[in-house]
């Protein structure tokens, strides 16, 4: 059972195969003030610094609760891949969760992902608020919620709410062996939305 940001961070870091349930809403602001999420200056895959730099293989059940104020202190960043969780394996499940993410990204001709890097598992019954700012002349080109999907990827009954960018994508790429992931009842919502 997870009741605060410190337990969430410790649980994912020490037991990324574990099964976690939220017992209440979690505000990440205090934790991130003490442990800043800053990706540095690299621009290639060898320098990815995810908030949770793990391959998550367990279950995170929000039970309808929220993870709030997931925000980088890096300002507008120029990164290859900027993610909350580096990878979700084929056995990883995130469900029944509302997550609020706010990031600044300098989009270029390279792909950018903001929620999950390699997303090979399951996301179901979730609502993601993704507030993205940019100072790039490229706008939000190449920016997506997920980086790579495969034939084990399942995203269902999930909504992604993006207040501003109109060229924001669901995913950047798929694996070479992948024919397709499975997406069911997935909504992308742009602009003003009162949930």
Secondary structure, 3 states (H helix, E strand, C coil): CECCHHHHHHHHHHCCCCEEEECCCEECHHHHHHCCCCCCCCCCHHHCCCCEEEEECCEEECCCCEEEEEEEEEEEECCCCCCCEEEECCCCEEECCEEEEEEEECCCCCCEEEEEEEECCEEECCEEEEEEECCCCCCCCCEEEEEEECCCCEEEEEEEEECCCCCCEEEEEECCCCCCCEEEEEEEEECCCCC
